[in-house]
Amino acid sequence: MSFVDIGALEDIPAQGARVVRTKLGCVAVFRTADDRVFALADRCAHKGGPLSEGIVHGHKVTCPLHNWVFSLETGQAQGADTGQVQTFAAKVEAGRVLLDAAQMKTESAA
């Protein structure tokens, strides 16, 4: 896999997100309280709300529009809600956040 550097881990607030604009649309990059990073399409599967503006709790994010909860690990809606958002491979190396470059260029299943 080829990865692209999108910035420093410290630039993403703990339990927060930053948005990366790609040819495929916006990707929300989340940082959890335990400093793990996850990347999801920045569009809720329910009504298209901006997940990057949601509340991060554990390894989940709650959409700010209608409170749907999504797993940051799988993109799958939680609880009684159904749906899924696309996920992107993300990792941290030497304090830098990296996203899978190949996924940024082509559509792929979550």
C-alpha positions, 0 to 999 in steps of 0.5 A: 500500500502507498500512503499519503501524509496528510498532517501531524497527529497533533493537528487533530484534536483528541476526540475530534476530526479534520477534513481532507478534500479528495477527488472522491469528496471529503474524508473525515479523519478522526482521532480518538482519546487513545490516539488512534486514527480512523478515516471515513467518508464525511457524509452520514449514510442517513441524511448526508450530515457532516460526520466530521462535526459529530461527537467522537466517543470511544471508537464511534462517531455520532452524526450531528444531524440525527444522532446516528452512531457509526463505528469508526473501525467499520463505518457500520451504523450501530444499534437499530440504525442500518447503513454504512459509510466508506472507510479508508485505511489510516495510520500514524507513523512518527507522529504523522497521519497517513491515508491510503493513496490508492483509496483516494483515487478510486471508489471502493467498498467500505 
